[in-house]
Amino acid sequence: MKTRMLALVTVVIVFSAVVIVGCRDTSDVKKKVGTSEIKKVLEQGARASGKGDFDLAISCFSEAIRLNPKHAPAYCLRGLSYAQKGEPDKAIADYTEAIRLNPKDAEAYFGRGMSYDSKGELDKAIADYTETIRLDPNDASAYSCRGVSYAQKNEYDKAIADYTEAIRLNPKDAAAYQYRGRSYVRKGEEERARADFSEAIRLDPKHAAAYFARGLSYAQNGEPDKAIADYTEAIRLNPKDAQAYVGRGTSYAANRDYDKAIADCTEAIRLDPKDASAYKIRGVSYEEKGKKGNARADFAEAERLGWREK
């Protein structure tokens, strides 16, 4: 969704007026933008947001609101900056005001839905994504995000239906394939899942999450060599992914290559010292190598961190 967020702060100069593309209501530009002073602070806010300076962006959008309290796009953009800063409640308040001022602003519903999602308020998120889709039936991102919310509620059939529609609207959306693949995994449809992960990788060869997910699917299907290859690529693309090291370590252990398993789990623990599964797999590998003391220590730490045998 990063591209979507960047679009929200794109500023286009048309006839010396500013149109905030992400908030969609681009009619009657001069009326919407108002004075040249508003234009100036909106441009400053957009530049600050693009550089990741969200405090400055918020300050600029707040000034725009002070100059014109009915400027819906300024609320929408400030809401986005609050969301990117990790303040979802403030973001929701701004998106809600943007919606009050312009009830047909699909982008404000979408942004509020994402903020609700970040708070775990999935039903509210789904309601906002649904309204986004009603206002803009061709919004692939809204379908994809609603699918993610459904998946978090374990409603995998609904999630798959939404991902499928997102793919129909945007066949080059690698993330939608990856998400749909994960829902297929949850339904036990491994072949469909791997097909989706492979398509995600074809569309985006740098999609680390798709390599990880396909590697996990191969591992669960008893194909450790293929799993290792995918985990290795996931690690190359994202060297800080502790779970990819745990996955590859588990597959190395399945191949009885315990030294490599121990090395991978040790790196996973360095990246995430609270990963119980890394201690468990390393403990198993130590045990297989006859290092009983090391194994006992790792098993104890895994249990302390919450590991439970399934």
N, C-alpha and C positions, 0 to 999 in steps of 0.2 A: 504493500500500500504506500510505499515511500513516494513513488511517482505521483500518486493521487494527492498526497499532502503537498508536494512541491507545486503542483498545479494550482493549489489553493492560494499561493502567495505570488503567482505570476501577475505582473502588472503590464498591461498593454496600453500604449499611448495612442489614442484615437482622437483626431481633431483637437489636440491639446487637452484632452480630458482623460481621466483614469477609469479603466474598467477592471474590476476585480473578477478575473475569469472564474476562479474557483467557486464563487458564490452565485454564479449563473445569471442573476437578474441584471442583464446588461442593457436594458431598454432605457431610453431617456437619460443618457449619460450625464448631461450637464446637471439635471435635477438631482440625480443620485449622488454625484460627487460633490456638488456644491462649490465652495470657494477654492481658489488656488492653494490656500493654506492647507485645506484638507487633502488636496492632491499631494502636496509636498510630504505631509506626515505619513500618508499611506504608502508612498514610495519608499520613505525611510524605513517604515515598519517591514515592508516586503523585503528590502535588502538585508535588514537585521535578521529576519527570520531565516532567510536563505543562508546566512552565515552561522546560524545556530545561536545567535544572541537573542534569546527569547525574552529576556527582561527588557531590553531596549525595544524589541518589537511590541511587547505589551504596552510599554510607555507610549509609543507612537500611536498605536490603535486606540488607546485610551484618550489621547489628545484629539483624535478624529471624532471620537464619540462625544467628547466635551463640546467640540465645535458644532456637531450635528447629532444630537441624541437619538435621532430616528434613522441613522445610517446603518442599516441592517448588515451590509457586508463587513463593516468595521467590527461589529460584534462577532460575526462568523470568524473573521481572521484572528481576533483576539482569543476567541475560544480555541482555535487551532494552536495558537502559541501556548496557551495554558496547558493544553493536552500534551504538546511536545515537551513541556517543562515538567510533566508528571503531576499536574494539579487538575484531575478530572472533574472535581466538584465545581471549580471555577469555570472550567470549560463548558460543562453542562449548563450552568447559569447563563453564559453568553450565547450558546447555541439556542437556548430556550427563548431568549430575548430576540435573537435574530428571527426565529420562527414566528414569534408574536408580531413582529414588524412586517414579516413577509411569509405568510403561511404556505406559499408555494415554492419555497426555497429548498429544493431537494438536498442540496449540499449541506445545509444546516442540520437536517435530519440525519444525514449520513455521519457527519462529525459527532453529533450527540450520541448516535448509536455506538460509534467506536469508543466514546468515553464511558458509556454505560458498560460496554463489553469489558473495558479495562478494570472496572470495579466489580466484575462478576455478576452484574445485574442483567442476566441474559435475556429475560423476557422483555425488559424495556428496550434492550438493544435490538432484539428481533422486531419489536413493534416499530422502531424508528427505521430500521432497514426496509421493512415492509412498506412504510410510507414513502421512503425514498424511491422504491420500485414503482409504487403507484404513480408518483409524480414523473418518474423517468423510467419507463419499462425497459429501456435499452442500457441501463446502468449495470454493466457486468460486475463491477466491484461490489455493488450492494448485494447482488446475489451471492458472491463469493464470501463476503463477510457474514451474511446471514447464515450461510452454510457452516461457517466456523462456529457460530453461536449454537446452531442446532447440534453440531458434533459435540460441543462441550456439554450439552444436555443429554448426550447419548441417543439422540434422535437421528440415527445415521441414514435412514432412508430419505428423510427430509433434507439432510445435509447433501447427500449425493444428488438429489434432484436439483438443488440450488447450484452446486458446482457444475453440473451438466449444463444448466442454462447459462452460467457464466462462460463456460467453454464455447457454447453455441454462439454467444454474442462476441466473444473474443477468443478465437481458436488458438491464439499464440500466447495465452496466459499460462505460463509454466506453473505458477503457484496454484492455480485452480486444479490442475492435474495432480499436483503433489498432495493437496488437501483431500481431493476425492480418493486418491490412493489410500490415504490413511483411514478414511471411513470404510473403504472396502476391506482393509486389514481387520478392522473392528468387527466386520460382519463375517470374517473368515474366508473372504473371497480373494485369496492370495494371488492368483493369476491375473485377475483384473487389477489388483493393486500394483503388481510389478509392471504391468503394461502402462499404467498411468505414471508411475515413477520414471519409467524409461522414456515416455513421451515428454515429461517435464525436463529430463536431462537433455533430450534431443533439442528441445526449444531453447533451453538455457544450460549450456554445458558447465556453467559455474554455479549451478544450483546445489549447494552443499547439502541442504536438508533433504533433497530428493535422493542424493547418493546415500545418505545415512539411512533413510527410510527403506530404500531398496536393499541395502546391505542387511538391515534387520530382517526384512522379509526372506532374503536368501538364508540367513542364519536359522530362522524358524523353520525353514523348509529343509534343513539338513544339508546345506550347500556352503560349508565354511570358506572354501577357497574363493567363491564368487563374493561372499560377504566381505572377506578381507580386502579384496580389490576395491569394493565400493567404499568401505570404511576408510581405506587409505586415501582415496580421492577426496572424501569428505574432510579428512584431516588436512590434506594439502590445501584445500580451499578455505578451511576454517581451523587453523591450528590450535585454537583455544576451546574447541568443542570437547569437553570432558567425556560426554556420552559416546562420542565416536571412538575415543580411545578404549572405553570400557567395552563397547561392542566388538572392536577388533581384538581386544585382549581375550574376550570370551570365545571368539572364533579360533584364535590361536590355541587356547586351552582345549577346544574341541578337536584340534589337530594334534594335540599332545606336544605342542611347541611351547613348553611352559616358561622358558626364559623370556621369550617375546611377550607372552601373556603377562608376566610379572612386570616387564618394562612398561607395557602399555597401561596397566592398572596403576603403576606408580606415577606415571605422568598424569593420569586422570585424577589421582588423589592430590597431586600438586596443584592442578587447575581447580579442583573442587574438593576440598578436604572433608566435606560432609556427605560425599557420595558413598553410601553404604554398599552398593553393589560392587564398586571397585575393590573395596576391602574384601568382600566375600569371594570374588573371583581370584584375587591375588592369594587369598588364604588357601583356596582349593589348589592353586598352582604350587604354592609352597608345600602343601601336604603331599602332592604327587611327586615332588622332588625330594621328599623325606625330611624337609625342614619343619619339624613338628612345632617347635617353639614359635617360629615366625607365623605359622599357620594359626596357632591358637591366639596369638596376639591380634591377627587380622580378623579372625572370627569374632573375637570379643568386641573389637571396635565396630565391626559391622552391626552386631547386635545392639551396641550402645547407640548407634545412629538410627536404629529402627528397623534393621533387616529382619524379616520374618520369612521362614521357609513357606513356599506356596504349596 
